[in-house]
Structures are given as C-alpha cells and as structure tokens.
Amino acid sequence: MSRRCSVTHEMVQAMTWKQARTEATTLMTGLPPLPRPWRIEDLCAALAERRGRPLLLHELDLAALPFGLWYFDGERDHVISRAGTTGYHRDHIVLHEICHMLAGHNTGPATADGDDMAARVIAAAVASPHTNAQEELAEAFATMVLKQARKRPPGGEFEQRASAVFGAA
C-alpha cells in the first residue's frame, strides 16, 4: 500500500501492523537465544559474536536527532541511544536499531571526517533516512522481542518452586 505525501509529493511506503509483525517474526530468527535474565548488553554481545563483527552501544546527547540510530562504519556496527534513556525505553530503542541492522536498512558505511562521534552520527542520519515501512517494522520488532524477553521460560524458577510446593508437574 502506498500513500502520497502531500508535503513532498514522494511515495511513502506503509505497512500494516500484521505485515510488520510477520516480517519482524522472520527477523527474530536471526537473533541468538534471548538472555535470561534479560540484559540488552548480553544480547548485543551474542549478536556480535554470531555476526562476526563488533556491535558497540553508545549513549550520545544530540537533541536534534531521533532517540536512536544504527550505523556501520565499515568494520563495526554502532547503536546510538540518547543519553539518559534507561530501562525498557533504552532496550526498545536499541532493539529498534538492531532491527534496522538485521533488515539491512541503509547498509552503506557512515562517513565523516575525523573521530568525532557526533559528526558520524549526523552524517549517518542525514545520508540514510528510513521509510515509514522500515520504521513500522523496527517498532514491531522491538516490541515483540521485549515481550518475548519478559516471558518466563518453561520450567523456570517459579514453575519449579510451584511444583515442589504443590506437587504439580
């Protein structure tokens, strides 16, 4: 489905929530097993090992940019989250950016002169904006992974304690 943007007259691809969930489910198969207990840093380390290249998490305070950004510098993947974001919100932002990475959205290396992180982030954001469909997919992916990460595994501690107390299988 396409919509015409009245401001720029460009075609903007849209995705239904069902389509986004279906595609996100497929992308989730590219993840290593979710860590228990849940820690986004542990997932990133396992994903970096699986992909064979570093995945670095950074916090940066650039109010003009979105809450998060992924870019590949030619050797390493970088996921930026806004400084001061914590807990569930930070995890959601990082997973949103991991979706862009796994889906291959805007895969060209981000280039900017020097070692200035802010300059590289700005260059990446300006060079490769995401479509509405890509953003909808990333939102669905992050939501679904976090929902899965919060589930107790079968035979987890709670189930084992209940079985011991009540004799249930």
C-alpha positions as CSV (number, residue, x, y, z in Angstrom):
1,M,0.0,0.0,0.0
2,S,1.3,3.5,-0.8
3,R,0.3,6.9,0.3
4,R,1.2,10.2,-1.4
5,C,2.8,12.6,1.0
6,S,1.1,16.0,0.4
7,V,4.1,18.0,1.5
8,T,6.9,16.4,-0.6
9,H,4.8,14.5,-3.2
10,E,7.0,11.5,-2.7
11,M,5.6,8.0,-2.5
12,V,5.8,6.8,1.1
13,Q,5.5,3.1,1.7
14,A,3.2,2.0,4.5
15,M,3.0,-1.4,6.2
16,T,0.1,-2.8,8.1
17,W,0.7,-4.0,11.7
18,K,0.1,-7.5,10.6
19,Q,2.7,-7.2,7.8
20,A,5.2,-5.7,10.2
21,R,4.6,-8.5,12.8
22,T,5.1,-11.1,10.1
23,E,8.3,-9.6,8.9
24,A,9.5,-9.0,12.4
25,T,8.9,-12.6,13.3
26,T,11.1,-13.6,10.4
27,L,13.9,-11.2,11.5
28,M,13.7,-12.5,15.1
29,T,15.0,-15.9,13.8
30,G,18.3,-14.1,13.2
31,L,18.7,-13.4,16.9
32,P,20.7,-15.6,19.2
33,P,18.6,-17.0,22.2
34,L,17.4,-14.2,24.4
35,P,19.5,-14.0,27.6
36,R,17.9,-15.0,30.9
37,P,17.9,-12.9,33.0
38,W,17.3,-10.3,30.3
39,R,20.1,-7.8,29.6
40,I,20.3,-5.9,26.3
41,E,24.1,-5.8,26.6
42,D,24.2,-9.6,26.7
43,L,22.0,-9.9,23.6
44,C,24.2,-7.4,21.8
45,A,27.4,-9.4,22.7
46,A,25.9,-12.7,21.5
47,L,24.6,-11.0,18.3
48,A,28.0,-9.5,17.6
49,E,29.6,-12.9,18.0
50,R,27.0,-14.5,15.7
51,R,27.6,-11.8,13.0
52,G,31.4,-11.9,13.4
53,R,31.8,-8.2,14.0
54,P,31.7,-5.9,17.0
55,L,28.4,-4.3,17.9
56,L,29.0,-1.2,20.1
57,L,26.5,0.6,22.2
58,H,26.9,4.3,22.7
59,E,25.0,7.0,24.6
60,L,25.0,10.4,23.0
61,D,23.1,13.6,23.8
62,L,22.1,15.1,20.5
63,A,18.7,16.6,20.9
64,A,18.2,17.3,17.2
65,L,18.4,13.6,16.3
66,P,16.0,10.7,16.9
67,F,16.2,8.7,20.1
68,G,18.4,6.1,18.4
69,L,20.5,5.4,15.4
70,W,22.4,2.4,13.9
71,Y,25.3,2.8,11.5
72,F,28.0,0.6,10.2
73,D,31.5,2.2,9.9
74,G,32.9,-0.4,7.6
75,E,34.2,-2.6,10.5
76,R,31.8,-2.3,13.4
77,D,28.1,-1.8,14.0
78,H,27.2,1.1,16.3
79,V,23.9,1.6,18.0
80,I,23.4,5.0,19.5
81,S,20.8,5.8,22.1
82,R,20.1,9.2,23.6
83,A,21.9,9.8,26.8
84,G,19.8,9.5,29.9
85,T,17.4,6.9,28.4
86,T,17.2,3.9,30.7
87,G,15.4,0.6,31.3
88,Y,12.6,-0.6,29.0
89,H,12.8,2.6,26.9
90,R,16.5,2.2,26.2
91,D,16.1,-1.5,25.4
92,H,13.3,-0.7,23.0
93,I,15.5,1.9,21.2
94,V,18.4,-0.5,20.9
95,L,16.2,-3.3,19.6
96,H,14.6,-0.9,17.1
97,E,18.1,-0.1,15.7
98,I,19.1,-3.7,15.8
99,C,16.1,-4.4,13.5
100,H,17.4,-1.8,11.0
101,M,20.7,-3.6,11.2
102,L,19.3,-7.1,10.7
103,A,16.9,-6.0,7.9
104,G,19.8,-4.3,6.0
105,H,18.2,-0.9,6.0
106,N,20.7,1.7,4.8
107,T,23.7,-0.5,4.8
108,G,26.3,1.9,3.4
109,P,29.1,2.9,5.8
110,A,28.6,6.2,7.6
111,T,31.4,8.5,6.6
112,A,32.5,11.7,8.3
113,D,36.0,13.2,8.7
114,G,37.8,12.6,11.9
115,D,37.0,10.6,15.0
116,D,34.1,12.8,16.1
117,M,31.2,10.5,17.1
118,A,28.6,13.3,16.8
119,A,29.7,14.1,13.2
120,R,29.5,10.4,12.2
121,V,26.0,10.1,13.7
122,I,24.8,13.2,12.0
123,A,26.3,12.0,8.7
124,A,24.5,8.6,9.1
125,A,21.2,10.2,9.9
126,V,21.3,12.7,7.0
127,A,22.6,10.2,4.5
128,S,20.0,7.4,5.1
129,P,16.5,8.3,6.3
130,H,14.2,5.4,6.9
131,T,10.9,4.8,5.1
132,N,7.6,4.6,7.1
133,A,7.5,0.8,6.4
134,Q,11.0,0.4,7.8
135,E,10.1,2.3,10.9
136,E,6.9,0.3,11.4
137,L,8.9,-2.9,11.1
138,A,11.5,-1.7,13.6
139,E,8.8,-0.8,16.1
140,A,7.1,-4.1,15.7
141,F,10.4,-6.0,16.1
142,A,11.4,-4.1,19.3
143,T,8.0,-4.6,20.9
144,M,7.9,-8.3,20.0
145,V,11.5,-9.1,21.2
146,L,10.8,-7.3,24.5
147,K,7.6,-9.1,25.0
148,Q,9.4,-12.4,24.4
149,A,12.3,-11.4,26.7
150,R,9.9,-10.8,29.6
151,K,8.3,-14.3,29.4
152,R,9.4,-16.9,31.9
153,P,10.9,-20.0,30.2
154,P,9.0,-23.2,30.7
155,G,10.4,-25.0,33.8
156,G,11.7,-21.7,35.1
157,E,12.3,-21.0,38.8
158,F,8.7,-20.1,39.5
159,E,7.4,-23.3,37.9
160,Q,10.0,-25.4,39.7
161,R,9.1,-23.9,43.1
162,A,5.4,-24.3,42.5
163,S,6.0,-28.0,41.5
164,A,8.0,-28.6,44.7
165,V,5.3,-26.9,46.9
166,F,2.2,-28.3,45.3
167,G,3.5,-31.5,43.6
168,A,2.3,-30.2,40.2
169,A,4.0,-31.2,37.0
